[in-house]
Amino acid sequence: MKKQLLSMAAVLALFSTSFAQTTNYLDFEGALPTSGTFGGSDLSIVENPSKTGVNTSDHVAKTQKFDVEGTYWWGGAYFPCGGTVNFTPTEQTFSIDVYCAAAGEVMCKVEQGAQGAAEVKGNYTDAGQWQTVTFDMSTTAIGLLNGDYKQLVIFMGTGADGDPINTEVWYYDNVKGPGFTAGASVDPNVTITDYTGTAASVAIAFSSVPDTKIALDGAQGENSIWTKDITGVTGSTIFAPVTYTIYVNDAAYEGMTDIAFSMAGSTDVKIAHNIGSPSEDVNLLTNGTFTDIEGVMIGRTGNEWGMWTDNGGVVEVIDGVANCTPVTDADNWALQLEQLNFVLVNEREYIIKFDAWADAARIITLTIEDPQNGYAALGASDDDNSNEGRSNWNIELTTDQTEYELSMTVDAMQANSVTKFAFLLAISDEPVYIDNVSLKIVPLISVPSEQASSLAIYPNPATNVAYVNTQVGTLINVYSITGKLMMSKVAANEVESIDVANLATGIYMVKVAEKAVRLVVK
């Protein structure tokens, strides 16, 4: 039999195509793409510390972990794609340019695919130099072909359980991989709740069409709801992020500008925000009784309940009760019943209540945290079952339906915080049932009128910033002399700053509760 030998050129061609990376997913030359961090890792875009060797670009990603409580060797950053990674027989490799002062281990992962997550570790060996580290995803036991992976996860300075935390500063850039298909357009429902009654008009604009404001339907009044179903909006992708801005009374509303929009291909997208704060008897969580959402939960959107699973666990609403069927995992967060984007205010106390039971005695965890800032717990708690005195609790369930009550005082809200309420369920495979979930603010103790502090503003006149003495959680409104609302914010501190730099020179009225003071802007 005649032997058929491949030419050297053919061999080289086969070798090169099996490791082809045709798409640059991340180059960090613009704004930070839609992303999140976990496990105590941070993320920012900085100037390239060494424009030499394989990477002479201007900007790169920077990340570091600190050896403090709540930091883990597996801390990293995730990047939603807004589409799917197109693995093929000849394209199954990612590569990342890496730079660090010390050698170490790094890892690349693809997830949110029906086949389960696939991750590969690599070694960074050229300390003090840029090195292109490759990750051959075909070496995993996961079938990548015909996959639908929608998210990249990048880890720098990894290790194993029991290893000390790698606290080196790591830089990375030029994340390249197989081809990519963008997701479909997005049909969002936009709902703005006005607790103040000051909104006479509400609109939304997307950065993909910034000159087009879409008016929401509603009527002025306290606790009024402004809403709109919108179709065919361009969604974000890892290459082209889209943001949105909410306009109230024709002005961009503070705290609701340039907010990251959902990724392309997302379904049942909800955008939900509040103007002002709700009264004390209002449940800050949406639909705590799981009404009219029967069936298997989708991923959470807007401020609606959703399921997040990493190992096949499922949450299904049956007869108005969340039925949670976990798959046991070393990480209890591998199955979550979660909700985002509710209102919290620093220095205020909150009460959490819910009914829960299980098929057998077991433990679940409840966390109220900030996924935008390293999943930091947002409050302090004196409850006996809180972990380290923070808003993270281990709940011991029995087979009897039981009402549980917890408390916290919020102290960690930041300007960019995202609020997250989540039950973590995967530590056991015993089914769990959850109902009647509420989160309410504790009323402030009333102060006798003769003891109430007066409203004070200083400096007055003001040029750039004025300060208001008030109570935490109160609404501060600034009106023009003609009565037009110019700005509004909820006081997060007893001495709250208001930015007046963009106000025209003139006289304004600052109103807090029933008190009003004239403010001169010069």
C-alpha positions as CSV (number, residue, x, y, z in Angstrom):
1,M,0.0,0.0,0.0
2,K,1.3,3.4,-1.0
3,K,2.0,5.7,1.9
4,Q,0.6,9.2,1.6
5,L,2.7,11.7,3.4
6,L,1.7,15.3,4.1
7,S,4.0,18.0,3.0
8,M,5.7,20.1,5.7
9,A,3.6,23.1,4.5
10,A,0.4,21.1,5.0
11,V,1.4,20.0,8.4
12,L,2.2,23.6,9.4
13,A,-1.2,24.7,8.0
14,L,-3.1,22.2,10.0
15,F,-1.2,23.2,13.1
16,S,-1.8,26.8,12.7
17,T,-5.5,26.6,12.0
18,S,-6.2,24.4,15.0
19,F,-4.9,27.3,17.1
20,A,-6.5,30.2,15.1
21,Q,-7.8,33.2,16.9
22,T,-9.7,35.3,14.3
23,T,-11.5,37.8,16.6
24,N,-10.2,40.4,19.0
25,Y,-12.8,40.3,21.8
26,L,-11.2,42.9,24.1
27,D,-8.5,45.5,23.5
28,F,-9.4,48.0,26.3
29,E,-8.8,51.1,24.1
30,G,-12.2,52.6,24.9
31,A,-14.5,52.7,27.9
32,L,-14.5,49.6,30.1
33,P,-16.9,47.1,28.4
34,T,-19.8,45.7,30.3
35,S,-18.2,43.5,32.9
36,G,-18.2,42.5,36.6
37,T,-15.8,41.2,39.1
38,F,-16.0,38.5,41.8
39,G,-13.9,36.8,44.5
40,G,-12.2,40.0,45.6
41,S,-10.7,40.9,42.3
42,D,-10.9,44.4,40.9
43,L,-10.7,45.7,37.3
44,S,-9.8,49.0,35.6
45,I,-8.3,50.4,32.3
46,V,-4.9,52.0,32.6
47,E,-2.0,53.0,30.4
48,N,0.2,50.2,29.2
49,P,3.0,49.9,31.8
50,S,5.5,48.5,29.2
51,K,4.9,49.3,25.5
52,T,7.3,46.7,24.4
53,G,7.5,43.2,22.9
54,V,4.2,41.6,21.8
55,N,2.0,44.5,23.1
56,T,2.7,48.1,22.4
57,S,-0.9,49.3,22.7
58,D,-1.8,52.4,24.7
59,H,-4.3,50.9,27.2
60,V,-4.7,47.6,29.0
61,A,-6.7,46.0,31.8
62,K,-5.4,46.1,35.3
63,T,-6.4,43.7,38.1
64,Q,-5.3,42.9,41.6
65,K,-6.6,40.8,44.6
66,F,-5.9,41.8,48.2
67,D,-5.3,39.3,51.0
68,V,-8.4,40.3,53.0
69,E,-11.6,38.5,54.0
70,G,-13.8,37.7,51.1
71,T,-11.0,37.3,48.6
72,Y,-10.4,34.0,46.9
73,W,-7.8,32.5,44.5
74,W,-10.5,32.2,41.9
75,G,-11.3,35.9,41.8
76,G,-11.6,37.4,38.4
77,A,-13.7,39.3,35.9
78,Y,-16.5,38.3,33.5
79,F,-17.4,39.9,30.2
80,P,-20.9,39.2,28.6
81,C,-20.5,38.9,24.8
82,G,-23.9,39.9,23.5
83,G,-23.8,37.0,21.1
84,T,-22.1,33.6,20.8
85,V,-18.6,32.3,20.4
86,N,-18.3,30.3,17.2
87,F,-16.1,27.3,18.0
88,T,-15.2,25.3,15.0
89,P,-12.9,22.3,14.4
90,T,-10.1,24.7,13.5
91,E,-10.9,27.5,16.0
92,Q,-11.0,26.4,19.6
93,T,-8.3,28.6,21.1
94,F,-8.2,31.9,23.0
95,S,-5.1,33.9,23.6
96,I,-4.4,36.8,26.1
97,D,-1.5,39.1,26.3
98,V,-0.3,39.1,30.0
99,Y,2.1,41.2,31.9
100,C,3.1,41.0,35.6
101,A,6.2,41.5,37.7
102,A,6.1,37.9,38.8
103,A,5.4,34.6,37.0
104,G,2.1,32.9,37.8
105,E,-1.0,31.0,36.6
106,V,-3.8,32.5,34.6
107,M,-7.1,31.1,33.4
108,C,-9.7,31.6,30.6
109,K,-13.3,30.4,30.8
110,V,-16.3,30.4,28.5
111,E,-19.7,30.0,30.1
112,Q,-23.5,30.5,29.8
113,G,-23.7,27.7,27.2
114,A,-26.0,24.7,27.2
115,Q,-23.0,22.4,27.3
116,G,-21.7,23.7,30.6
117,A,-18.7,26.0,31.3
118,A,-15.2,25.2,29.9
119,E,-12.1,26.5,31.4
120,V,-8.4,26.1,30.7
121,K,-5.4,27.3,32.8
122,G,-2.1,28.7,31.3
123,N,1.3,29.6,32.6
124,Y,2.7,33.1,32.5
125,T,6.5,32.6,32.7
126,D,8.1,35.8,31.2
127,A,8.0,37.9,34.4
128,G,8.3,41.6,33.6
129,Q,7.5,41.2,29.9
130,W,4.4,40.9,27.8
131,Q,3.7,37.3,27.0
132,T,0.9,35.9,24.8
133,V,-0.7,33.0,26.7
134,T,-2.8,30.6,24.8
135,F,-5.7,28.5,26.0
136,D,-6.7,25.5,23.9
137,M,-10.3,25.0,24.9
138,S,-10.4,21.7,22.9
139,T,-8.5,20.1,25.8
140,T,-11.5,20.2,28.0
141,A,-14.0,17.4,28.2
142,I,-16.8,19.7,27.1
143,G,-18.1,19.5,23.6
144,L,-17.5,23.0,22.2
145,L,-18.8,22.6,18.7
146,N,-22.3,23.9,18.0
147,G,-22.1,25.6,21.3
148,D,-23.8,28.8,22.4
149,Y,-21.3,30.3,24.9
150,K,-22.2,33.9,25.7
151,Q,-19.7,35.0,28.3
152,L,-15.9,35.2,28.8
153,V,-14.3,35.0,32.2
154,I,-10.7,35.9,32.9
155,F,-8.6,35.0,35.9
156,M,-5.2,36.4,36.8
157,G,-2.9,34.9,39.5
158,T,-5.0,31.8,40.1
159,G,-4.1,28.8,42.3
160,A,-6.0,26.2,44.3
161,D,-7.8,25.9,47.6
162,G,-5.5,26.5,50.5
163,D,-3.0,28.5,48.4
164,P,-2.2,32.1,49.6
165,I,-3.8,34.9,47.7
166,N,-1.8,36.1,44.8
167,T,-1.6,39.9,45.4
168,E,0.5,40.8,42.4
169,V,-0.7,43.5,40.1
170,W,-1.6,41.9,36.7
171,Y,-2.2,43.5,33.3
172,Y,-3.8,41.9,30.3
173,D,-4.9,42.9,26.8
174,N,-5.8,41.7,23.3
175,V,-8.2,38.8,24.2
176,K,-8.5,36.9,21.0
177,G,-10.5,33.9,20.1
178,P,-12.8,32.2,17.5
179,G,-15.4,34.0,15.4
180,F,-18.4,35.7,16.9
181,T,-22.1,36.1,16.0
182,A,-23.9,39.1,17.5
183,G,-27.2,38.5,19.2
184,A,-30.6,39.8,18.0
185,S,-32.1,43.2,18.8
186,V,-33.7,43.7,22.2
187,D,-37.3,44.5,23.1
188,P,-37.2,46.2,26.5
189,N,-40.0,47.2,28.8
190,V,-39.1,50.5,30.6
191,T,-40.8,51.3,33.9
192,I,-40.0,54.3,36.0
193,T,-41.7,54.7,39.4
194,D,-42.0,58.3,40.6
195,Y,-42.4,58.4,44.4
196,T,-42.0,62.2,44.5
197,G,-44.8,63.3,42.1
198,T,-42.4,65.7,40.5
199,A,-42.1,64.1,37.0
200,A,-44.3,65.7,34.4
201,S,-42.6,63.8,31.6
202,V,-40.2,60.8,31.4
203,A,-38.2,59.6,28.4
204,I,-35.4,57.3,27.5
205,A,-32.6,57.6,24.9
206,F,-30.1,54.9,23.8
207,S,-26.5,55.7,22.8
208,S,-27.0,53.8,19.6
209,V,-29.5,56.6,18.6
210,P,-28.6,59.3,21.0
211,D,-30.7,62.0,19.4
212,T,-33.9,60.1,19.7
213,K,-35.8,60.3,23.0
214,I,-38.6,57.8,23.5
215,A,-41.4,59.2,25.7
216,L,-42.9,56.9,28.4
217,D,-46.6,56.8,29.1
218,G,-47.8,58.1,32.5
219,A,-49.3,60.9,34.4
220,Q,-47.8,63.2,37.1
221,G,-48.5,62.2,40.7
222,E,-46.9,60.6,43.8
223,N,-46.2,56.9,43.3
224,S,-47.0,57.3,39.6
225,I,-45.7,54.7,37.1
226,W,-44.3,55.7,33.7
227,T,-43.8,52.8,31.3
228,K,-43.2,51.8,27.6
229,D,-42.7,48.7,25.6
230,I,-40.0,49.3,23.0
231,T,-39.1,47.0,20.2
232,G,-36.0,46.6,18.0
233,V,-33.3,48.2,20.2
234,T,-29.7,47.5,19.3
235,G,-28.2,45.5,22.2
236,S,-24.7,45.8,23.6
237,T,-22.0,43.5,22.4
238,I,-18.5,43.0,23.8
239,F,-17.3,45.1,20.9
240,A,-19.9,47.8,20.9
241,P,-21.5,48.6,24.3
242,V,-24.8,50.5,24.3
243,T,-25.9,52.7,27.2
244,Y,-29.2,54.5,28.0
245,T,-30.1,57.7,29.8
246,I,-33.4,58.5,31.5
247,Y,-34.8,62.1,31.1
248,V,-37.2,63.6,33.6
249,N,-38.8,66.8,32.7
250,D,-36.5,67.0,29.7
251,A,-33.3,66.8,31.7
252,A,-31.0,63.8,32.2
253,Y,-31.8,62.5,35.6
254,E,-28.9,62.3,38.1
255,G,-27.9,58.7,38.7
256,M,-29.7,57.5,35.5
257,T,-27.2,58.5,32.8
258,D,-25.1,56.3,30.5
259,I,-26.2,53.1,32.2
260,A,-25.1,49.9,30.5
261,F,-27.9,48.4,28.4
262,S,-28.6,44.7,28.1
263,M,-26.6,42.5,25.8
264,A,-27.8,41.8,22.3
265,G,-29.9,38.6,22.2
266,S,-31.4,39.2,25.6
267,T,-35.0,38.3,26.0
268,D,-37.7,39.8,28.3
269,V,-35.5,42.8,29.1
270,K,-36.8,45.2,31.8
271,I,-35.4,48.6,32.6
272,A,-36.7,49.8,36.0
273,H,-35.7,52.7,38.1
274,N,-37.2,54.8,40.9
275,I,-37.4,58.6,41.3
276,G,-37.1,59.3,45.0
277,S,-37.6,56.7,47.8
278,P,-40.7,54.7,48.6
279,S,-42.6,55.0,51.9
280,E,-41.8,52.7,54.8
281,D,-44.7,50.3,54.1
282,V,-43.6,49.5,50.5
283,N,-41.9,46.3,49.6
284,L,-38.7,47.3,47.8
285,L,-38.6,44.0,46.0
286,T,-40.7,43.3,43.0
287,N,-43.4,40.6,43.2
288,G,-42.4,39.0,46.5
289,T,-45.3,36.6,46.1
290,F,-44.2,35.3,42.7
291,T,-47.6,36.2,41.2
292,D,-48.2,35.5,37.5
293,I,-44.7,34.2,36.7
294,E,-45.5,30.5,36.7
295,G,-43.0,28.1,35.1
296,V,-39.2,27.8,34.9
297,M,-37.5,31.1,35.6
298,I,-35.4,32.9,33.1
299,G,-32.3,34.9,34.0
300,R,-33.1,38.0,36.0
301,T,-33.7,41.3,34.1
302,G,-34.4,44.8,35.3
303,N,-35.8,44.5,38.8
304,E,-37.6,41.2,38.2
305,W,-36.9,37.8,39.8
306,G,-34.6,35.5,37.9
307,M,-32.6,32.3,38.1
308,W,-28.9,31.9,37.7
309,T,-27.4,28.4,37.4
310,D,-24.0,27.1,36.8
311,N,-24.6,23.4,37.0
312,G,-28.1,22.6,35.9
313,G,-30.1,23.5,39.0
314,V,-33.5,24.9,38.3
315,V,-36.0,27.4,39.9
316,E,-39.6,27.0,38.8
317,V,-42.6,28.9,40.1
318,I,-45.5,26.5,40.9
319,D,-48.8,27.9,42.3
320,G,-47.0,31.2,43.3
321,V,-44.2,29.5,45.2
322,A,-40.6,29.4,44.0
323,N,-39.6,25.7,43.8
324,C,-35.8,25.4,43.8
325,T,-34.2,22.2,42.7
326,P,-30.4,22.4,43.2
327,V,-27.6,20.2,42.0
328,T,-25.1,19.9,44.8
329,D,-22.0,22.0,44.3
330,A,-19.1,23.0,46.5
331,D,-20.1,26.6,45.7
332,N,-23.5,27.5,47.1
333,W,-23.9,30.2,44.5
334,A,-24.1,27.7,41.6
335,L,-27.9,28.1,41.9
336,Q,-29.4,31.4,42.8
337,L,-32.8,33.0,43.0
338,E,-32.1,36.6,42.6
339,Q,-33.3,40.2,42.0
340,L,-31.4,43.4,41.2
341,N,-32.0,47.1,41.1
342,F,-34.0,47.9,44.2
343,V,-33.5,51.1,46.3
344,L,-31.2,51.1,49.3
345,V,-29.9,54.2,51.2
346,N,-26.9,54.3,53.5
347,E,-27.5,54.7,57.3
348,R,-31.0,53.3,57.1
349,E,-32.2,50.1,58.7
350,Y,-34.1,47.4,56.7
351,I,-36.2,44.4,57.6
352,I,-36.2,41.2,55.4
353,K,-38.9,38.7,55.7
354,F,-39.7,35.5,53.7
355,D,-41.2,32.1,54.1
356,A,-39.0,29.1,53.4
357,W,-39.0,25.3,53.9
358,A,-37.4,22.2,52.4
359,D,-38.0,18.5,51.8
360,A,-35.4,17.8,54.5
361,A,-33.5,20.0,57.0
362,R,-30.8,21.9,55.3
363,I,-29.1,25.4,55.1
364,I,-29.5,28.1,52.4
365,T,-27.7,31.4,52.3
366,L,-29.3,34.9,51.7
367,T,-27.0,37.7,50.5
368,I,-27.7,41.4,49.8
369,E,-24.6,42.6,47.9
370,D,-23.1,44.8,45.2
371,P,-22.0,42.8,42.2
372,Q,-20.5,46.0,40.7
373,N,-18.0,46.3,43.5
374,G,-16.6,42.9,44.2
375,Y,-19.9,41.5,45.5
376,A,-19.4,43.4,48.8
377,A,-22.1,43.0,51.4
378,L,-24.1,46.2,51.4
379,G,-25.1,46.2,55.1
380,A,-24.2,45.4,58.7
381,S,-26.3,42.9,60.7
382,D,-26.5,41.9,64.3
383,D,-28.4,38.8,63.5
384,D,-26.9,35.6,65.1
385,N,-26.9,33.8,61.7
386,S,-25.1,36.6,59.8
387,N,-21.7,35.9,58.4
388,E,-19.1,38.2,59.9
389,G,-21.8,40.7,60.9
390,R,-22.7,41.6,57.3
391,S,-25.8,41.2,55.1
392,N,-25.0,37.6,54.3
393,W,-26.9,35.0,56.4
394,N,-27.0,31.2,56.7
395,I,-30.6,30.1,57.1
396,E,-31.5,26.8,58.7
397,L,-34.6,25.4,57.1
398,T,-36.9,22.6,58.3
399,T,-39.7,20.8,56.5
400,D,-42.3,23.2,58.0
401,Q,-43.1,26.4,56.2
402,T,-41.6,29.1,58.4
403,E,-41.4,32.9,58.3
404,Y,-37.9,34.2,58.8
405,E,-37.0,37.8,59.7
406,L,-33.6,39.4,59.3
407,S,-32.3,43.0,59.7
408,M,-29.5,45.1,58.3
409,T,-28.2,48.7,58.3
410,V,-27.0,49.7,54.9
411,D,-23.5,51.2,55.0
412,A,-21.7,50.3,51.7
413,M,-23.7,51.9,48.9
414,Q,-21.5,53.7,46.4
415,A,-22.2,56.0,43.5
416,N,-22.0,53.1,41.0
417,S,-23.5,50.4,43.2
418,V,-25.9,47.7,41.9
419,T,-28.1,46.2,44.5
420,K,-28.6,42.4,44.5
421,F,-30.8,40.2,46.7
422,A,-30.1,36.5,46.2
423,F,-30.8,33.1,47.8
424,L,-27.8,30.8,47.3
425,L,-29.0,27.2,47.1
426,A,-26.5,24.7,45.8
427,I,-24.8,23.5,48.9
428,S,-27.3,20.7,49.0
429,D,-29.6,19.0,46.5
430,E,-32.6,19.0,48.8
431,P,-35.4,21.0,47.2
432,V,-36.3,24.4,48.7
433,Y,-39.5,26.4,48.6
434,I,-39.6,30.2,49.0
435,D,-42.5,32.6,49.2
436,N,-43.7,36.0,50.5
437,V,-40.3,37.7,50.2
438,S,-40.2,41.3,51.4
439,L,-37.5,44.0,52.0
440,K,-38.8,47.1,53.8
441,I,-37.1,50.2,55.2
442,V,-37.6,50.8,59.0
443,P,-39.4,54.1,59.7
444,L,-37.3,56.8,61.3
445,I,-38.1,57.6,64.8
446,S,-40.1,60.9,64.7
447,V,-38.5,64.0,66.2
448,P,-40.7,66.4,68.2
449,S,-41.1,69.6,66.2
450,E,-39.4,71.7,68.8
451,Q,-36.3,69.5,68.4
452,A,-36.3,69.2,64.7
453,S,-33.3,70.7,63.0
454,S,-33.8,73.6,60.6
455,L,-32.8,73.3,57.0
456,A,-29.5,74.9,56.4
457,I,-27.5,75.4,53.1
458,Y,-24.0,76.5,52.8
459,P,-22.1,78.2,51.2
460,N,-24.9,80.5,50.0
461,P,-24.3,82.0,47.4
462,A,-22.7,78.9,45.9
463,T,-20.6,78.4,42.8
464,N,-19.9,74.7,42.3
465,V,-21.2,72.7,45.3
466,A,-23.6,73.5,48.1
467,Y,-24.2,71.4,51.2
468,V,-27.6,70.7,52.8
469,N,-28.1,69.7,56.4
470,T,-30.8,67.1,56.4
471,Q,-31.7,63.6,57.4
472,V,-30.4,60.5,55.5
473,G,-33.0,59.2,53.1
474,T,-34.9,62.5,52.6
475,L,-35.5,63.8,49.1
476,I,-33.8,67.1,48.1
477,N,-35.4,69.0,45.2
478,V,-34.0,72.1,43.6
479,Y,-36.4,74.3,41.7
480,S,-35.9,77.4,39.5
481,I,-37.6,80.6,40.4
482,T,-40.4,79.7,37.9
483,G,-41.0,76.5,39.7
484,K,-39.3,74.1,37.2
485,L,-37.6,71.1,38.9
486,M,-33.9,71.3,38.1
487,M,-32.5,68.4,40.0
488,S,-33.5,65.8,42.6
489,K,-31.6,63.4,44.8
490,V,-32.0,61.3,47.9
491,A,-29.7,62.3,50.8
492,A,-27.2,59.6,51.6
493,N,-25.5,61.7,54.3
494,E,-26.6,64.1,57.0
495,V,-24.6,66.7,55.3
496,E,-25.4,66.1,51.6
497,S,-23.7,67.8,48.7
498,I,-25.5,69.1,45.6
499,D,-23.7,69.9,42.4
500,V,-24.8,73.3,41.2
501,A,-21.9,73.8,38.7
502,N,-24.2,73.3,35.7
503,L,-26.9,75.6,36.9
504,A,-27.2,79.0,35.4
505,T,-26.5,82.0,37.6
506,G,-29.6,83.0,39.5
507,I,-31.9,82.2,42.4
508,Y,-33.2,78.8,43.2
509,M,-35.4,77.2,45.8
510,V,-34.1,74.1,47.7
511,K,-36.9,72.1,49.2
512,V,-36.6,69.2,51.7
513,A,-39.9,67.8,53.1
514,E,-42.0,70.8,54.0
515,K,-39.0,73.1,54.4
516,A,-37.6,75.4,51.7
517,V,-34.6,77.7,51.5
518,R,-33.5,80.1,48.8
519,L,-30.2,79.4,47.2
520,V,-28.2,81.8,45.1
521,V,-26.0,80.4,42.4
522,K,-23.3,82.7,41.1
